[in-house]
Each structure stands twice: as C-alpha cells, then as structure tokens.
Amino acid sequence: MDISNAALTQVALQKELHDAFARWMALCEITARKDGVSQEDLQQELDWLQKRRDLLLQRSTHQHMRQVVADIQNAEVWVHSGLRAHMQDLRALSHAAVDKDGAAMPTINHFKHALQAGLAQIGLWSALPFPYASKVIAGAGFDWLLLDSAHAPSEVQQLLQAMAAATPGEGPPCCHAVVRPAGNDPQAIQQYLGMGAQTLLLSVQSAAQALAAVETVRAALADMACMGHGAGHALDSICLLVQVETREALSQLEAIARVDGVDGVFIGPADLSIGLGYSDDGSQPDGMRALIAQALAAVRACGKAPGILAPDPESVQDCLDAGALFVVVGTDMQLLREGADALAARFKTAQAGPGLGASMY
C-alpha cells in the first residue's frame, strides 16, 4: 500500500470510528432518559466516551480501530433489541414521532448532533409536489432532505406525509427532514413544529431577523407546551438553520452566525451570485468561489455549522474542504430531468442504430 492509499484508509477508518461513537452516544442519551439516569451522570459518561474516542483516533492502529467499530456495532444491535422491548417503534432513535393523540414525543435530533460533532451531512433539495418525490428519494441514502414548501405547491397535509416519507420509522437513522417554510410566519412555524418538524430553514436578512426567528421558534414551543401539544419538543431537540442569500445578509454574516439559538447558516449561492453582480447562468467564477469559501470559514469560526447548495458535483468537495457541514448536492427536479434526458438519449440513439428493428421484432 502506498502512502496516499494508507492516508486514505486512515481517514476512512477515523470517520467510521467517529460515526460509531456518535451513534453510541446518541443511544446512551435515549437509554438514560428511559431508565431515569440523571443528566449529570449521563454527561460524565458522554465526556468519558468523547475522551476515549479522541484517544483512539490519535493512537490506535488500523486493526484496533476496526475492532472497536465492530464492537460498537454489535453493542448497538443488543441495545436496539432491548429498546424494542420497551418502545412501540424505533422512530425516537432518529426522528420526530407522534403519539396517538398527535402530540410530539421526546426525540433526539440526530441531524443537529451530527453537525455539532462536525460530521458532514449530504442532502438533496426536494421541491417537486409532496409527498411523491420525497417518498422515492428518502431511501436513497442521503443524510437529509430539504422539503421546500417555499417553492413547492404543497398543502400542509402533503408536507406531513412527505416528512413521514423522509423519516422512515424503522432501522438506523436514515434521512432527516429539514423544512423550509414559505415565510417566517409564527403560526406556520408552530404548525410545522406541531407536525413533528425538528429542523427548520428560515431566510433572514440581518442579525435582528435571525434573533427574531429564534424568538419565534421559542415562543411557538412555549405555546405548544402550554396547550399540551409540545411536551416532547424540548428546545435542544430543535435545529434552527438560517439562510443567507443576499448582499445585505452577507454583510452581516458573522453577526447572524453569532446569534444564540441559530445552529447553522446556509449560503444560497445562486441568488447571492446574482445579487453580487456575478453570472446568473449558474456558473461559479473564481471570485464567487473564493467568497463562498470565506463565508463558510467565517460561519465555522463563529462555532456554527455552515451549509451550502453546491452547484455541481465538482464543487462539493471544495465546499467540504472549506468547512461546510451540511451540503445540498442536487435537487429532485435536476435528477428527474437528467434521468429523463439520459434515458431518452439512450433509446433515441439505439433506435437510429443499424438493424435494431429486426432484432427487436
């Protein structure tokens, strides 16, 4: 094995070990809540696990790391089996669940935890009418799915169905639903939270608007709790992402990122590029790429998770290298169009080939 291959193997094993510890720590939180373990005792266990993980990442051999990952996976199977005996389903392991009366049940937001742990989350933007497209692509293997109710012609009930499709009820953590409301209307936000949304993406133009978004979410959770419909939606289970896509918002980027209660900042490159006078054809000139890299680094430096829509496959790794933690790598409309074009081109080309008619009939 040459040096480059050895380095790649090391990085892959380290990520696998990091992910395994993240899953195990999430399971510790679930079982601690179920068994009534105090927060102090739980935190001590989590702190120990973090130190153990860091030590293994620094000093372990490849063989040892593989063994630790295998041991954690075996333990996960055992813990899941025990949880099945105490819980009616496993949705609480990864996503929002709803009880028989429609009230949100206590859950862990694994998407938020992954961002806090510095684990990159790869997502897809869904803007086709819900829930049909989301149901198809939810199982494709993406970490998260952006449900864009701002641009998609969807009713609330359809959005609820799309969220259920994007968060399968069984098995390990799968595709996390991130909801983008049409606006920052408090009533709509409360409605989405009541439906089980754990992560919201809201557009802002300034730090003041970001603070207002945080206060709106907190007020909605407080109202839900007072009405008995939101006991399970603790503030720490909600992930609030804000979108920056204008010159005005970019000028206040660091102030927006520092707002307490904002978990991540999503850069909208298309509108931002137009607003800054760059090309509107979707291309990324050097100046825009440099600006995006600076913006992602600035958000990361503020202790928040940076996110972005990568305009093409070649730019995804550049964004990750610049510090992006949640990246949209495509849209359902793009996949549908490209798939349809490729299929049509394949058979149109084949139809023009010699002797095809005789072979088919």
C-alpha positions as CSV (number, residue, x, y, z in Angstrom):
1,M,0.0,0.0,0.0
2,D,1.5,3.4,-1.0
3,I,1.5,6.4,1.2
4,S,-1.6,8.0,-0.4
5,N,-3.6,4.9,-0.1
6,A,-2.6,4.4,3.5
7,A,-3.6,8.0,4.3
8,L,-7.0,7.5,2.7
9,T,-7.5,4.3,4.7
10,Q,-6.6,6.1,7.9
11,V,-9.1,8.9,7.2
12,A,-11.9,6.5,6.3
13,L,-11.3,4.4,9.4
14,Q,-11.2,7.6,11.6
15,K,-14.5,8.7,10.2
16,E,-16.0,5.3,10.7
17,L,-14.9,5.3,14.3
18,H,-16.1,8.8,14.8
19,D,-19.6,7.9,13.4
20,A,-19.8,4.8,15.5
21,F,-19.1,6.8,18.7
22,A,-21.6,9.4,17.7
23,R,-24.3,6.7,17.3
24,W,-23.4,5.1,20.5
25,M,-23.5,8.4,22.5
26,A,-27.0,9.0,21.0
27,L,-28.1,5.6,22.2
28,C,-26.7,6.4,25.6
29,E,-28.9,9.5,25.8
30,I,-32.0,7.5,24.8
31,T,-31.5,4.7,27.3
32,A,-30.5,7.2,30.0
33,R,-33.8,9.0,29.5
34,K,-35.7,5.7,29.5
35,D,-34.0,4.5,32.7
36,G,-34.2,7.8,34.6
37,V,-30.5,8.4,34.7
38,S,-29.6,11.9,35.9
39,Q,-28.3,14.5,33.4
40,E,-25.1,14.8,35.5
41,D,-24.3,11.1,35.4
42,L,-25.2,10.9,31.7
43,Q,-22.8,13.9,30.9
44,Q,-20.0,12.2,32.8
45,E,-20.5,9.1,30.6
46,L,-20.6,11.1,27.4
47,D,-17.5,13.1,28.5
48,W,-15.6,9.8,29.1
49,L,-16.7,8.5,25.7
50,Q,-15.5,11.6,23.9
51,K,-12.1,11.3,25.6
52,R,-11.9,7.6,24.7
53,R,-12.8,8.4,21.1
54,D,-10.2,11.1,20.8
55,L,-7.5,8.8,22.3
56,L,-8.4,6.0,19.9
57,L,-8.3,8.4,16.9
58,Q,-4.9,9.6,17.9
59,R,-3.1,6.3,18.9
60,S,-5.0,3.3,17.5
61,T,-3.8,1.0,14.8
62,H,-6.0,0.2,11.8
63,Q,-6.7,-3.2,13.2
64,H,-7.7,-1.9,16.6
65,M,-10.0,0.8,15.1
66,R,-11.7,-1.9,13.0
67,Q,-12.2,-4.0,16.1
68,V,-13.6,-1.1,18.2
69,V,-16.1,-0.2,15.4
70,A,-17.2,-3.9,15.2
71,D,-17.7,-4.0,19.0
72,I,-19.8,-0.9,18.9
73,Q,-21.9,-2.2,16.1
74,N,-22.5,-5.5,18.0
75,A,-23.5,-3.5,21.1
76,E,-25.9,-1.4,19.0
77,V,-27.7,-4.5,17.9
78,W,-28.1,-5.6,21.5
79,V,-29.3,-2.1,22.7
80,H,-31.7,-1.8,19.8
81,S,-33.1,-5.2,20.7
82,G,-33.6,-4.1,24.3
83,L,-35.3,-0.9,23.2
84,R,-37.7,-2.8,21.0
85,A,-39.0,-4.5,24.2
86,H,-39.8,-1.1,25.8
87,M,-40.8,1.0,22.8
88,Q,-43.5,0.5,20.2
89,D,-41.2,1.7,17.4
90,L,-37.7,3.0,16.8
91,R,-38.6,6.4,15.4
92,A,-37.3,8.0,18.5
93,L,-33.9,6.7,17.6
94,S,-33.6,9.1,14.7
95,H,-36.6,11.3,14.0
96,A,-39.7,13.1,15.3
97,A,-42.5,10.7,16.3
98,V,-46.1,11.4,17.1
99,D,-48.3,9.7,19.7
100,K,-51.9,8.5,19.3
101,D,-53.2,12.0,20.2
102,G,-50.9,13.8,17.7
103,A,-48.6,15.2,20.3
104,A,-44.9,15.2,19.6
105,M,-42.9,12.6,21.6
106,P,-39.5,13.2,23.1
107,T,-36.8,12.6,20.4
108,I,-33.2,13.2,19.7
109,N,-32.3,15.4,16.7
110,H,-29.5,13.3,15.2
111,F,-29.0,15.8,12.4
112,K,-28.3,18.5,14.9
113,H,-26.0,16.2,16.9
114,A,-24.1,15.3,13.7
115,L,-23.5,19.0,13.0
116,Q,-22.3,19.7,16.5
117,A,-19.9,16.7,16.2
118,G,-18.5,18.1,12.9
119,L,-19.9,15.2,10.8
120,A,-20.6,16.4,7.2
121,Q,-24.3,15.8,6.2
122,I,-25.0,15.3,2.5
123,G,-28.5,16.3,1.4
124,L,-30.9,16.7,-1.5
125,W,-33.3,19.6,-2.2
126,S,-36.9,18.5,-2.8
127,A,-39.2,21.0,-4.5
128,L,-41.5,18.7,-6.5
129,P,-45.0,18.3,-5.2
130,F,-45.0,16.3,-1.9
131,P,-45.1,13.6,-0.9
132,Y,-44.4,11.6,-4.0
133,A,-40.9,12.7,-4.8
134,S,-39.7,12.7,-1.2
135,K,-41.1,9.2,-0.6
136,V,-39.0,7.9,-3.6
137,I,-35.7,9.7,-2.7
138,A,-35.9,9.4,1.1
139,G,-34.4,5.9,0.9
140,A,-31.6,6.7,-1.5
141,G,-29.0,7.2,1.3
142,F,-28.9,10.9,1.8
143,D,-28.3,12.2,5.3
144,W,-31.0,14.9,5.0
145,L,-33.8,16.0,2.7
146,L,-34.8,19.7,2.3
147,L,-38.5,20.0,1.9
148,D,-39.0,23.3,0.2
149,S,-42.5,24.4,0.9
150,A,-41.5,27.9,-0.2
151,H,-41.3,26.9,-3.8
152,A,-43.3,23.6,-4.0
153,P,-47.1,23.6,-4.4
154,S,-47.8,21.6,-1.3
155,E,-50.6,21.5,1.3
156,V,-49.8,21.1,5.0
157,Q,-51.1,17.5,5.0
158,Q,-48.9,16.7,2.0
159,L,-45.9,18.2,3.8
160,L,-46.7,16.0,6.8
161,Q,-46.8,12.9,4.6
162,A,-43.5,14.0,3.0
163,M,-41.8,14.3,6.4
164,A,-43.0,10.8,7.3
165,A,-41.7,9.5,4.0
166,A,-38.3,11.3,4.6
167,T,-38.0,9.8,8.1
168,P,-38.6,6.1,7.9
169,G,-39.9,4.6,11.2
170,E,-37.7,1.6,11.5
171,G,-34.0,0.8,11.3
172,P,-31.0,3.0,11.9
173,P,-31.0,6.8,11.5
174,C,-31.8,7.5,7.8
175,C,-32.9,10.6,6.0
176,H,-33.6,13.7,8.2
177,A,-36.3,16.1,7.1
178,V,-35.4,19.8,7.0
179,V,-38.4,22.0,6.4
180,R,-38.2,25.3,4.6
181,P,-41.4,27.3,5.3
182,A,-42.7,29.8,2.7
183,G,-42.0,32.6,5.2
184,N,-41.2,33.2,8.9
185,D,-44.8,33.4,9.9
186,P,-45.1,32.4,13.6
187,Q,-48.4,30.5,13.1
188,A,-46.9,28.5,10.2
189,I,-43.7,27.7,12.2
190,Q,-45.8,26.5,15.1
191,Q,-47.8,24.4,12.7
192,Y,-44.7,22.7,11.3
193,L,-43.3,22.1,14.8
194,G,-46.6,20.6,15.8
195,M,-46.5,18.3,12.8
196,G,-43.2,16.9,14.1
197,A,-40.6,19.0,12.2
198,Q,-37.3,19.1,14.2
199,T,-35.2,21.2,11.8
200,L,-36.3,24.4,10.1
201,L,-34.6,26.6,7.5
202,L,-35.6,30.2,7.6
203,S,-34.4,33.1,5.4
204,V,-33.0,36.2,7.1
205,Q,-31.5,39.5,6.0
206,S,-29.9,40.6,9.3
207,A,-28.8,39.6,12.8
208,A,-32.0,41.2,14.0
209,Q,-34.1,38.9,11.8
210,A,-32.1,35.9,12.9
211,L,-32.8,36.8,16.5
212,A,-36.5,37.3,15.7
213,A,-36.5,33.8,14.1
214,V,-35.0,32.3,17.3
215,E,-37.6,34.0,19.4
216,T,-40.4,32.9,17.1
217,V,-39.4,29.3,17.4
218,R,-39.0,29.5,21.2
219,A,-42.4,31.2,21.5
220,A,-44.0,28.5,19.3
221,L,-42.6,25.8,21.5
222,A,-43.8,27.6,24.7
223,D,-47.3,27.9,23.3
224,M,-47.3,24.2,22.2
225,A,-46.2,23.2,25.7
226,C,-48.9,25.4,27.3
227,M,-51.6,23.7,25.1
228,G,-50.2,20.3,25.9
229,H,-49.1,19.6,22.3
230,G,-45.4,20.1,22.6
231,A,-44.1,18.5,25.7
232,G,-41.6,16.4,23.7
233,H,-40.3,19.3,21.7
234,A,-37.5,20.5,24.0
235,L,-35.5,23.4,22.6
236,D,-32.4,21.3,22.4
237,S,-34.2,18.9,20.0
238,I,-34.9,21.7,17.6
239,C,-32.3,22.7,15.0
240,L,-32.7,26.2,13.5
241,L,-30.9,26.9,10.3
242,V,-31.0,30.4,8.7
243,Q,-30.4,31.1,5.0
244,V,-28.2,33.9,3.7
245,E,-28.5,34.7,0.0
246,T,-28.4,38.4,-0.4
247,R,-25.7,41.1,-0.3
248,E,-27.3,42.6,2.8
249,A,-27.4,39.4,4.7
250,L,-23.8,38.6,3.7
251,S,-22.6,41.9,5.1
252,Q,-23.9,40.7,8.5
253,L,-22.9,37.1,8.2
254,E,-20.8,36.9,11.3
255,A,-23.3,38.8,13.4
256,I,-26.1,36.4,12.1
257,A,-23.9,33.3,12.9
258,R,-23.3,34.5,16.4
259,V,-27.0,34.8,17.3
260,D,-27.7,32.4,20.2
261,G,-30.2,29.8,19.1
262,V,-29.0,29.7,15.5
263,D,-27.4,26.3,14.8
264,G,-26.3,26.7,11.3
265,V,-26.1,29.2,8.4
266,F,-27.0,28.1,4.9
267,I,-25.4,30.0,2.0
268,G,-27.7,30.3,-1.1
269,P,-25.1,30.7,-3.9
270,A,-27.5,31.3,-6.9
271,D,-29.3,34.4,-5.6
272,L,-26.2,35.6,-3.8
273,S,-24.2,35.4,-7.1
274,I,-26.8,37.5,-8.9
275,G,-27.0,40.0,-6.1
276,L,-23.3,40.5,-6.2
277,G,-23.2,41.0,-9.9
278,Y,-21.8,37.7,-10.9
279,S,-23.2,35.5,-13.7
280,D,-26.8,34.3,-13.4
281,D,-26.2,31.2,-15.5
282,G,-25.3,29.0,-12.5
283,S,-21.5,29.1,-13.2
284,Q,-19.1,29.8,-10.3
285,P,-16.3,32.3,-11.3
286,D,-13.2,32.4,-9.2
287,G,-14.3,35.4,-7.2
288,M,-17.5,33.8,-6.2
289,R,-15.8,30.6,-5.2
290,A,-13.4,32.5,-3.0
291,L,-16.2,34.4,-1.4
292,I,-18.1,31.2,-0.7
293,A,-15.1,29.7,0.9
294,Q,-14.6,32.7,3.1
295,A,-18.2,32.7,4.1
296,L,-18.2,29.0,5.1
297,A,-15.0,29.6,7.1
298,A,-16.5,32.6,8.9
299,V,-19.5,30.7,10.0
300,R,-17.4,27.8,11.2
301,A,-15.2,30.2,13.1
302,C,-18.3,31.5,14.9
303,G,-18.9,28.0,16.2
304,K,-21.9,27.3,14.0
305,A,-22.5,24.8,11.2
306,P,-22.0,26.2,7.7
307,G,-24.2,24.8,4.8
308,I,-24.5,25.4,1.1
309,L,-26.1,24.2,-2.1
310,A,-23.2,23.0,-4.3
311,P,-23.9,24.0,-7.9
312,D,-22.2,21.0,-9.4
313,P,-20.5,17.7,-8.3
314,E,-17.0,19.1,-8.8
315,S,-17.7,21.9,-6.2
316,V,-19.0,19.6,-3.5
317,Q,-15.5,18.6,-2.2
318,D,-14.3,22.2,-2.4
319,C,-17.2,23.2,-0.1
320,L,-16.5,20.4,2.3
321,D,-12.8,21.3,2.3
322,A,-13.8,24.9,3.1
323,G,-15.7,23.7,6.2
324,A,-19.3,23.1,5.0
325,L,-21.1,20.6,7.2
326,F,-24.5,20.3,5.5
327,V,-24.3,20.4,1.7
328,V,-27.1,20.0,-0.8
329,V,-25.6,18.1,-3.8
330,G,-28.6,18.2,-6.1
331,T,-32.3,18.7,-6.5
332,D,-35.1,16.2,-7.2
333,M,-36.1,18.3,-10.3
334,Q,-32.5,18.1,-11.5
335,L,-32.3,14.3,-11.0
336,L,-35.7,13.8,-12.8
337,R,-34.6,15.9,-15.8
338,E,-31.1,14.4,-16.1
339,G,-32.5,10.9,-15.7
340,A,-35.2,11.5,-18.3
341,D,-32.7,13.1,-20.7
342,A,-30.3,10.2,-20.3
343,L,-33.0,7.6,-20.9
344,A,-34.4,9.3,-23.9
345,A,-31.0,9.8,-25.4
346,R,-30.1,6.2,-24.8
347,F,-33.0,4.8,-26.7
348,K,-33.2,7.5,-29.3
349,T,-29.6,6.7,-30.2
350,A,-30.3,3.0,-30.1
351,Q,-33.3,3.4,-32.4
352,A,-31.1,5.0,-35.0
353,G,-28.6,2.1,-35.0
354,P,-28.4,-0.4,-37.8
355,G,-30.6,-3.5,-37.7
356,L,-32.3,-2.6,-34.4
357,G,-35.8,-3.0,-35.8
358,A,-35.1,-6.6,-36.9
359,S,-33.6,-7.5,-33.5
360,M,-36.5,-6.1,-31.5
361,Y,-39.3,-7.6,-33.5
